[in-house]
Amino acid sequence: MESINYKKLFTQKVQHLKFIHKLDEFIEHHNDEIEDQDEQIMVICVESAERL
């Protein structure tokens, strides 16, 4: 993206880091709260879709 001078590179990097953080949280809590797994997956999907 840097090579094509993408104007919103910083914003994309911040959103990417937030997404990675959410995935990390999901993985951490996956073993503890199996009953909330569907809800956690939906939150991740919705956030991913909003970025597209």
N, C-alpha and C positions, 0 to 999 in steps of 0.2 A: 504494500500500500504506500510505503514511503516513496518507492520508485516512480509512482504515478502521481505523486503530490496530492494524495487524498486529503481533502480539506478538513474532514472530521476525524482524523486519525486519533487525536487525543480522546475524543468522546468515545470512539469505538474501543479504545484500549481500556477506558474506565468501565464501560459496559461489559467488556469481556472479563475483567477482573471480578466484577460483581457476580457475573454468571458462574465463574469458577468457584467463588466463595459459596454461592448457593449449592453447587454440586458437592463441595466439601462438607457443608452442613448436612446435606441429605445423606451422604455416606456415613458421617459420624452418628447420625440418629437412626439410621436404617436398622441397625441391630437392636436398638433400644425400644423403638416404637413401630413395630411391624404393622399395627392396625392403622397408623397414619400414613402408610406408604403411598396409597393411592392419592391422598390429598397432596403430599409432597411432590409427587410426580406431576400432578396437574399444575401446581404452582410453577414448577420449572418449565413445563410446556408453555404455559401462558406467558411467562417472562420471555422465553425464547421467541415465541410468535410475535410479541410486541416489538422485538428488535428487528424482525424481518420486514 
